[in-house]
Amino acid sequence: MEDAICCLGDQMKQLQMKSVMNISDLRLSSTYNFYHDSIPQEARLIFQPLAKLQIRVRDILTEYESPILNDVLFLSNYMMTTFNSKSTPLMKMLTGMEVLQEKVDE
């Protein structure tokens, strides 16, 4: 799994895509639908924090066994492997991040 994270990080660095931090700077078509359409520039921003979260959770799991931490690891891994920044709607990614945040808060 760590190899996949490193590979993903290397691929992201190679793409050198402009980071969109303010959605108002982005020009959206009049037919854009937040629930069904993606914005790759925004969607790709979740992968680096997810990778860092996985590394930290693994470090904690070496000292403490916790079903909640296992859930956090599972959810973050699921999101990194199944969410595609070019095709996954932002709403789906946002919902996934909210569920993950609730688990982390527990």
N, C-alpha and C positions, 0 to 999 in steps of 0.2 A: 504494500500500500504506500509506503514511503517513497518507493520508486515512482509510483504514479503521480504523487504530489510533486516531486522534484521535476518530473517530466512536464507536468502541466505548468509549473512555474517557469520552466525554460521556454516552453512554447509561448507563454504569454509575453515574456520579455522579447522574444523574437518578433512578435507581431507589431510591437511598438505603436499600438493604437492610442489615439489621443484620449485622455481620461476626461470624461464628462462629469463634472462635479455639480453643475448647476443645470437643472433640466430646462430652465428658461433659455439657455444658450443653444439648445437643440431645436432644430426646425422639424416639426412634425407635420405630416400630411393632414389634410382636413378629415380624412377617413380613419385616422389612427384610433385604435380601440385599446385601452389599457388592459382590458380583460382578455384579449385575444391576440394582440400583436406584441412583438418584442422590439427592444431597442438594444442591439448588441453592445454598444458603447457603455450603457448603464449596467446591463446584465453581467458583463464580465467582471465588474467590480466586486462581486461577492466571493469569487474563487480564492483570492489571496487571504482574506480573513478566515474563510472556512479552513484553508490549509493550516494556518497558524493555530486555529482552535483545535484541530485534530492533533497537532503536535503537543499542545499543552495538555489536552485531555489524556493522551497516552502517557505523558510524564506523571500525571496525577494517578493514573490507574496502576502504575508500578508500585505506588505506595499504599493506595486505598482502593479496595474493590467496591464498586457501587453500580447498581443496576441503572441508576439515572445517568451516570457517566457513560455507561455502555449505550444507552439510548441516544445521548448526545453524539457519540462517535458514529452510531448507525445512521442517524439523521443527516449529519454533515457529510458522511460518505455517500449516502443516497443522493443528496443534492449535488455533490461534485460529479458523480458519475452519470446521473440521468438528466440533469439540467443542461441544455445546450443554449449558449448565449444568443445564437442566431435564430432559434425557433421557439424557445420557451417564453411564454407571455410573462411580462413583469409581475402581474398579479399573482401568478403561481409561485414565482420566486419570492415575492414579498410574504406570501402566506407561509411558505416553507421557513423563511427566516424568522417569522413571528413564532412559529411552533418551536423552532430551535431555541429561540431566546427564552421561551417559557421553561423549557427543559433545563437550560443553563441556570436560570434564576432559582429553580428548585434546588 
